[in-house]
């Protein structure tokens, strides 16, 4: 009964979403305050209904209701409770319902916390947001019904994909979807502004918190997915340029560009058309990511579905919203005339360069991801585009971005002098270069990658500190340090996020340049040495888990005769799914990880064992966490909670009248 109620609630939410897409939009066009006033309760009702529908599906998974086809395909009675719950979104249909839940949540938040928006703009934003929800609910109800019943319920299910039975993958999709779907709010604001014919400083202030929230969640989601790939898949990497990994990176880059571009709209009322275009492209690439994951055109360990018919439906959604918004963008070009002017040496120019680097790097990733498919369709050639291409094509953009970041942050608006801007950064530059030279001198026979990473990382991190210090004015250093505590949270958030980026740049360079790998056949109680560490395989045992069997190795790790870790790499077999997984044994350290992956038993005796020493691996995800923390600090700034100082209107916009 609960399952049927959940299905009915989803159908009712779909009907409300259709009404919400039309009524507030017509009301805003006609100036009818009562029609516009319906947007808020509709958005709230829609969210409540979808939340109930999602809760009903979760109930079916938790109680192992095997009369529901989705539960049969993605659950099992022996599965731990956490993975029964995560099994709700560990599949195509359930993840789509989570997508719609988050979509309606953002719409409801715009209704709850958007009281300081002009009533007509809020009505249009909620109408556009609801039209997106209606499209995805139609997709779900007509092609991907999560509540489909079986005529004869089996005694047990076929289990969730074992790769997804992990805490990292339990929390990775919700955060990723909060980011993907959060960009729909930026898109809705952009389309609503185009319809209304007004893009100004107030609009720039309103759109920034939504974009910032989406960027924060997307940062956390990408970091969780990268960390999961690192410790779960056993190959020792943190990023493989997999199509689905790329699908999350592209909108993240566009969101970062949009955040910086919206600052220019807010402060200087220029770059309006570019900012609107970034809002459209950011959500557009979220839809492209959805298409990649669910169409079956590109294969990936992360992919949810391989049904071409579903891919066509998503392609229609993509074409409608992207095509429609770009057509509207072309029609409204006249309303986006820039008011502010600026010189080549200015903060505006630095932000333009920042935007170009981020946007072009995203397009480079897109071309590399889609080129094998394009080559096969147009030229009948089977090609593979792998990490070497992305490393060579993508890295220069990030290097250039790191180089201009501290300079751009210190540039004055409208017009600046480069030599004056560089004065606070001179010491930073000299120190960063000196440290890079020191690292170059200390390492022997290795590439320049790590010294370059040290220079860029220190340049960005210390540059962020210099930016904060310059905001405290002149005077004695002690007084300036006290004034640091009184700086707005947005300033601290920017510096923190930029520092996180610098740390990640350094960590990626150090991990890539200094990593060492060893693969060998290891006998019981016969030690071997790798990069200063002595490893001894003590035993290999067969163990039983909750819903799997494990072949677990016990390895002692010693350094200078001192035991530093006892690691247990293992290979698991999930009998129900009939699928093996690798669980790495990792000794996490502040400056290095010792990483072991167990292979197969060998005919001559012994076991294959892969060993890595990974310098500064945790700094990759630490930098991501610091970036997200910087976003949260900025989001907590009071100026972002008071959108452009707009006053709350109790009676609708000027000239609004009730509909007769």
ChimeraX attribute file (.defattr): number of C-alpha atoms within 10 A of each C-alpha:
attribute: neighborCount
match mode: 1-to-1
recipient: residues
	/A:1	7
	/A:2	14
	/A:3	23
	/A:4	15
	/A:5	14
	/A:6	22
	/A:7	24
	/A:8	16
	/A:9	21
	/A:10	26
	/A:11	18
	/A:12	15
	/A:13	26
	/A:14	24
	/A:15	15
	/A:16	18
	/A:17	27
	/A:18	17
	/A:19	19
	/A:20	29
	/A:21	24
	/A:22	17
	/A:23	21
	/A:24	32
	/A:25	27
	/A:26	16
	/A:27	24
	/A:28	25
	/A:29	16
	/A:30	17
	/A:31	22
	/A:32	23
	/A:33	23
	/A:34	19
	/A:35	21
	/A:36	30
	/A:37	21
	/A:38	16
	/A:39	30
	/A:40	23
	/A:41	14
	/A:42	24
	/A:43	27
	/A:44	18
	/A:45	18
	/A:46	27
	/A:47	24
	/A:48	18
	/A:49	23
	/A:50	29
	/A:51	23
	/A:52	18
	/A:53	27
	/A:54	25
	/A:55	16
	/A:56	21
	/A:57	27
	/A:58	21
	/A:59	17
	/A:60	22
	/A:61	26
	/A:62	23
	/A:63	12
	/A:64	21
	/A:65	24
	/A:66	23
	/A:67	21
	/A:68	22
	/A:69	19
	/A:70	26
	/A:71	31
	/A:72	23
	/A:73	17
	/A:74	23
	/A:75	29
	/A:76	26
	/A:77	20
	/A:78	15
	/A:79	19
	/A:80	14
	/A:81	13
	/A:82	13
	/A:83	24
	/A:84	28
	/A:85	19
	/A:86	27
	/A:87	28
	/A:88	30
	/A:89	23
	/A:90	24
	/A:91	20
	/A:92	20
	/A:93	22
	/A:94	25
	/A:95	20
	/A:96	25
	/A:97	25
	/A:98	20
	/A:99	23
	/A:100	26
	/A:101	25
	/A:102	23
	/A:103	26
	/A:104	30
	/A:105	22
	/A:106	23
	/A:107	29
	/A:108	25
	/A:109	15
	/A:110	22
	/A:111	21
	/A:112	13
	/A:113	10
	/A:114	19
	/A:115	17
	/A:116	18
	/A:117	23
	/A:118	16
	/A:119	26
	/A:120	25
	/A:121	23
	/A:122	26
	/A:123	31
	/A:124	30
	/A:125	29
	/A:126	32
	/A:127	30
	/A:128	27
	/A:129	29
	/A:130	29
	/A:131	21
	/A:132	22
	/A:133	26
	/A:134	23
	/A:135	20
	/A:136	21
	/A:137	25
	/A:138	18
	/A:139	18
	/A:140	20
	/A:141	17
	/A:142	11
	/A:143	13
	/A:144	17
	/A:145	20
	/A:146	26
	/A:147	25
	/A:148	16
	/A:149	17
	/A:150	13
	/A:151	9
	/A:152	9
	/A:153	14
	/A:154	14
	/A:155	12
	/A:156	18
	/A:157	23
	/A:158	17
	/A:159	25
	/A:160	25
	/A:161	18
	/A:162	19
	/A:163	17
	/A:164	19
	/A:165	19
	/A:166	15
	/A:167	13
	/A:168	19
	/A:169	21
	/A:170	21
	/A:171	15
	/A:172	22
	/A:173	22
	/A:174	20
	/A:175	22
	/A:176	25
	/A:177	25
	/A:178	25
	/A:179	31
	/A:180	31
	/A:181	26
	/A:182	27
	/A:183	33
	/A:184	28
	/A:185	25
	/A:186	29
	/A:187	29
	/A:188	27
	/A:189	28
	/A:190	28
	/A:191	25
	/A:192	24
	/A:193	21
	/A:194	22
	/A:195	19
	/A:196	16
	/A:197	14
	/A:198	16
	/A:199	25
	/A:200	21
	/A:201	19
	/A:202	18
	/A:203	22
	/A:204	26
	/A:205	22
	/A:206	24
	/A:207	24
	/A:208	22
	/A:209	23
	/A:210	23
	/A:211	24
	/A:212	24
	/A:213	21
	/A:214	28
	/A:215	29
	/A:216	28
	/A:217	25
	/A:218	30
	/A:219	23
	/A:220	23
	/A:221	26
	/A:222	23
	/A:223	24
	/A:224	24
	/A:225	22
	/A:226	21
	/A:227	21
	/A:228	19
	/A:229	20
	/A:230	18
	/A:231	21
	/A:232	21
	/A:233	16
	/A:234	22
	/A:235	17
	/A:236	20
	/A:237	16
	/A:238	20
	/A:239	14
	/A:240	14
	/A:241	20
	/A:242	17
	/A:243	24
	/A:244	19
	/A:245	18
	/A:246	21
	/A:247	25
	/A:248	24
	/A:249	22
	/A:250	24
	/A:251	30
	/A:252	28
	/A:253	20
	/A:254	29
	/A:255	31
	/A:256	21
	/A:257	24
	/A:258	29
	/A:259	22
	/A:260	18
	/A:261	26
	/A:262	29
	/A:263	21
	/A:264	23
	/A:265	26
	/A:266	22
	/A:267	16
	/A:268	20
	/A:269	22
	/A:270	25
	/A:271	23
	/A:272	26
	/A:273	22
	/A:274	17
	/A:275	25
	/A:276	27
	/A:277	17
	/A:278	26
	/A:279	30
	/A:280	27
	/A:281	24
	/A:282	28
	/A:283	28
	/A:284	24
	/A:285	25
	/A:286	26
	/A:287	24
	/A:288	21
	/A:289	22
	/A:290	22
	/A:291	23
	/A:292	26
	/A:293	24
	/A:294	25
	/A:295	23
	/A:296	18
	/A:297	16
	/A:298	18
	/A:299	17
	/A:300	14
	/A:301	11
	/A:302	16
	/A:303	18
	/A:304	21
	/A:305	19
	/A:306	17
	/A:307	12
	/A:308	13
	/A:309	13
	/A:310	20
	/A:311	20
	/A:312	14
	/A:313	19
	/A:314	22
	/A:315	16
	/A:316	14
	/A:317	18
	/A:318	20
	/A:319	14
	/A:320	13
	/A:321	21
	/A:322	19
	/A:323	15
	/A:324	13
	/A:325	23
	/A:326	17
	/A:327	11
	/A:328	14
	/A:329	21
	/A:330	12
	/A:331	12
	/A:332	18
	/A:333	13
	/A:334	11
	/A:335	17
	/A:336	22
	/A:337	15
	/A:338	16
	/A:339	12
	/A:340	14
	/A:341	12
	/A:342	15
	/A:343	12
	/A:344	11
	/A:345	18
	/A:346	23
	/A:347	22
	/A:348	29
	/A:349	19
	/A:350	21
	/A:351	23
	/A:352	19
	/A:353	18
	/A:354	22
	/A:355	25
	/A:356	16
	/A:357	20
	/A:358	23
	/A:359	23
	/A:360	15
	/A:361	22
	/A:362	23
	/A:363	16
	/A:364	17
	/A:365	21
	/A:366	18
	/A:367	13
	/A:368	22
	/A:369	24
	/A:370	15
	/A:371	15
	/A:372	16
	/A:373	18
	/A:374	15
	/A:375	14
	/A:376	12
	/A:377	11
	/A:378	8
	/A:379	9
	/A:380	10
	/A:381	12
	/A:382	11
	/A:383	12
	/A:384	13
	/A:385	15
	/A:386	14
	/A:387	14
	/A:388	9
	/A:389	15
	/A:390	17
	/A:391	11
	/A:392	10
	/A:393	14
	/A:394	18
	/A:395	13
	/A:396	13
	/A:397	20
	/A:398	13
	/A:399	16
	/A:400	14
	/A:401	20
	/A:402	22
	/A:403	16
	/A:404	16
	/A:405	21
	/A:406	25
	/A:407	22
	/A:408	22
	/A:409	21
	/A:410	25
	/A:411	23
	/A:412	15
	/A:413	18
	/A:414	16
	/A:415	16
	/A:416	17
	/A:417	11
	/A:418	14
	/A:419	9
	/A:420	11
	/A:421	19
	/A:422	16
	/A:423	10
	/A:424	17
	/A:425	21
	/A:426	13
	/A:427	15
	/A:428	22
	/A:429	18
	/A:430	13
	/A:431	16
	/A:432	24
	/A:433	19
	/A:434	15
	/A:435	16
	/A:436	22
	/A:437	16
	/A:438	13
	/A:439	17
	/A:440	19
	/A:441	10
	/A:442	10
	/A:443	13
	/A:444	8
	/A:445	7
	/A:446	11
	/A:447	12
	/A:448	15
	/A:449	17
	/A:450	24
	/A:451	25
	/A:452	22
	/A:453	24
	/A:454	26
	/A:455	26
	/A:456	26
	/A:457	28
	/A:458	23
	/A:459	28
	/A:460	30
	/A:461	24
	/A:462	23
	/A:463	27
	/A:464	27
	/A:465	19
	/A:466	19
	/A:467	22
	/A:468	21
	/A:469	18
	/A:470	13
	/A:471	14
	/A:472	18
	/A:473	12
	/A:474	10
	/A:475	8
	/A:476	8
	/A:477	12
	/A:478	8
	/A:479	12
	/A:480	17
	/A:481	13
	/A:482	11
	/A:483	14
	/A:484	16
	/A:485	11
	/A:486	9
	/A:487	14
	/A:488	15
	/A:489	20
	/A:490	20
	/A:491	18
	/A:492	22
	/A:493	23
	/A:494	21
	/A:495	27
	/A:496	25
	/A:497	25
	/A:498	28
	/A:499	26
	/A:500	28
	/A:501	23
	/A:502	28
	/A:503	28
	/A:504	26
	/A:505	26
	/A:506	27
	/A:507	26
	/A:508	21
	/A:509	24
	/A:510	23
	/A:511	23
	/A:512	17
	/A:513	18
	/A:514	16
	/A:515	17
	/A:516	14
	/A:517	14
	/A:518	13
	/A:519	13
	/A:520	13
	/A:521	15
	/A:522	20
	/A:523	19
	/A:524	16
	/A:525	13
	/A:526	11
	/A:527	16
	/A:528	13
	/A:529	13
	/A:530	13
	/A:531	12
	/A:532	10
	/A:533	18
	/A:534	17
	/A:535	24
	/A:536	20
	/A:537	23
	/A:538	15
	/A:539	14
	/A:540	18
	/A:541	10
	/A:542	12
	/A:543	12
	/A:544	11
	/A:545	10
	/A:546	9
	/A:547	17
	/A:548	19
	/A:549	16
	/A:550	20
	/A:551	18
	/A:552	20
	/A:553	25
	/A:554	18
	/A:555	22
	/A:556	19
	/A:557	21
	/A:558	18
	/A:559	14
	/A:560	9
	/A:561	9
	/A:562	10
	/A:563	13
	/A:564	13
	/A:565	16
	/A:566	18
	/A:567	22
	/A:568	22
	/A:569	24
	/A:570	24
	/A:571	20
	/A:572	21
	/A:573	19
	/A:574	19
	/A:575	13
	/A:576	18
	/A:577	16
	/A:578	12
	/A:579	13
	/A:580	15
	/A:581	16
	/A:582	21
	/A:583	19
	/A:584	24
	/A:585	24
	/A:586	20
	/A:587	17
	/A:588	15
	/A:589	13
	/A:590	10
	/A:591	12
	/A:592	17
	/A:593	18
	/A:594	19
	/A:595	23
	/A:596	30
	/A:597	27
	/A:598	23
	/A:599	19
	/A:600	12
	/A:601	13
	/A:602	12
	/A:603	7
	/A:604	8
	/A:605	11
	/A:606	17
	/A:607	20
	/A:608	17
	/A:609	20
	/A:610	20
	/A:611	22
	/A:612	20
	/A:613	24
	/A:614	24
	/A:615	23
	/A:616	26
	/A:617	27
	/A:618	20
	/A:619	23
	/A:620	24
	/A:621	24
	/A:622	18
	/A:623	24
	/A:624	25
	/A:625	21
	/A:626	21
	/A:627	28
	/A:628	25
	/A:629	19
	/A:630	25
	/A:631	28
	/A:632	20
	/A:633	19
	/A:634	25
	/A:635	21
	/A:636	16
	/A:637	17
	/A:638	12
	/A:639	16
	/A:640	18
	/A:641	16
	/A:642	15
	/A:643	21
	/A:644	17
	/A:645	14
	/A:646	13
	/A:647	12
	/A:648	13
	/A:649	13
	/A:650	9
	/A:651	12
	/A:652	20
	/A:653	16
	/A:654	12
	/A:655	9
	/A:656	19
	/A:657	16
	/A:658	14
	/A:659	12
	/A:660	5
